């Protein structure tokens, strides 16, 4: 960090609902780390839907944990952006310090300058070139363009981004390597990330593989002696299910972690290290809703309720099959070619296609469609592949419209029969 520079931190959970508990728990935990490390709250911006701590399914109201028998990570977390204010537009505006563009009264934004560092952590679902928010999507195109704009406007000296989501590697293939920005992802561009720590009492997952590991490393090491390259090496060694990737300015890996999040106090290091870390219940994020339902069915003592859960499970399987069928029908309208260069893909064209697919197939006023879209996210690579081949967005959207409208109506009607 340059002389007299500030540490800025932005923490974002893009999900909502109880089954996605882990993402908000990850962000709350990340807040506790940077807070105890001495980054003041006025330099930390937190975005999360905030529907978990006091959710009707929470057996311990007001408490969120991020590991088995863990401490309450919800206490003291700033409520900077919650509920409907958690949007990609507000995220990008707050990141670059544009208060006028934030759709919120008295918004908290990052007012960074050329001597400052920025650390960003995002956790949620993702697809090729996309990161989910509660009711919309952050596209790689918009994120990369915002970073470029901030660099031109001298809004930071160095920036580090950690992203926890499936296909997160696809978000940074176009990240410039000459603007002092370094990104680390939970997964490659073509794979799912993984949840961990299934809690049988809460009946949901508490954390994610990548997030649990980077936070444990941050909590247990002297950050005045450890670099981002050291931490990335640890992630490569420890991760079993997905593969962490890095992008952007590789020289940033030589910087000390404390330059961005200050240093973990010795006492906190010792206490966390004594707990050790042993990740359990590693599960592909694509399988999480099914695994949660399977557990609920297995443990439900009331016959009528068990049958209702079984019908819901069957409906979820039918939904997945219908989405698989729809995307396959779209893909069949184009000659397949496996030799695309994603780094040269037109990100704006892909954004157009992805948004059209979402808007054509899903009614975002319904929570069920929130589930549907997350089931569909693994298929976004099919549209990324078409865009990488240079096929015009207009041609792809016309095919999506022709194939999807009838299928999506059937999907919505079928699922409503099994609420």
C-alpha positions, 0 to 999 in steps of 0.5 A: 500500500502506498503511503497514507493509503487506506484499506477498503473491503467490499463483501457481497453475498448474492443469494437468498433463501435458507438453502443458500445459508452458506453464502451469507455465512461466508460473507459474515465470517469474512467481515469478522476477519477484516474487522478483527484485523483492524479495518474500520467499518467505514472502510468496509461495505457489506451486501447481503439479503439478510434473510437468514439470521431470523429465518423461520427455519433458523433454530437459533434466531439471530445466530449464523455460523460458518463451521460446525459448532462455530461462533456467531459470525452475524454479530455486528455485521453492518447492514449496508445493503440488504433485501432489494438493495442487493443488486449488481447495479448497486454493487458496481456503483458502490465499488466505484464510489458513484453515490448518484448511481446507487438506488438507495438512500444515503448509500455507503460507497467506496471512496477510494483514491490512487493510494488505496487498496481494495479487497473484494469478496463475492459468494453465490451461484454462478454460470459462464460469465455470470455471478448471481444476485437475488433478482438479477445477474452480474455479468463479466462484461460489466465487472471488467468494464467497471474495473477498467474505468476505476483504473483509468480514474485512479481509484486504487493502487492495487485491487484483489478479488476473491470469488466463490461461485461455480464457473467463477474462472469464466468471470475473469478471462478478459481481466487486463494484466496491466492494471494491478488487479489480481483475481482468485476464483473457487473454480475453473471456467468449466466446473462447479464449486463445492459446498461443505459442512452440512448441518443436520439441525439447520438442514443446510450447508454452512460454508463452501470449500474455497471460502472455508480454506482461504478464510482459515489460512487468513485467520491462522497465519502471520499476514505480514509474512504471507503473500497471495502467492503463498495463499494460492499455493495452499488453496491448490494443495488443500482443495479436493473438489474444484480447482482455484484459478488466478487471473490478471496481474500475476506480480500481485501474488508477491504482495503481502496479504496484510497490505489489503486486510491488515494482520490477524492478531496473534491471539486470534491466530492461536485460537483458530489454529487450535480448532484445526480444519477438516472439511466435511460433506463436500458437495457440488453446488449443483447437487445442494438442493437435492441433497438438502431435500434428501436429508429432509425426506429421510429425517421427516417423521410425519408421513404426510409431510414426507410425501409432500417432500418427495413430491417436491423432490420429484418436481425438482428432478423434472425441472432439471430434466426440462431445463436440460431438454430446453438447452439441448434443443437450443444447442442443436440448432447450431453446428457444434465446435469444441475449439473456441477461444473464450478469452476473445469472446465478446462479453457484451454479446454474451450478456445480451444472450444470457439476459435474454435466456433468463428473461424468456424462461423465468419469471423473477417475481416467483421464488420458484424461478429463482431455484429454476435459474440456479438449476439452469446456470450450469448450462450457461456454458452452452451460450458462452460457447456459441458467443466464443465462436462468433455467432451473432447474439441476435441469431442466438436470442431468436433460437432461444425465444423459439425453443424456450417459451413453450418449455418454460410455460410447461416448467412453471405450470408443472412445478406449481402443481407441487408447491 
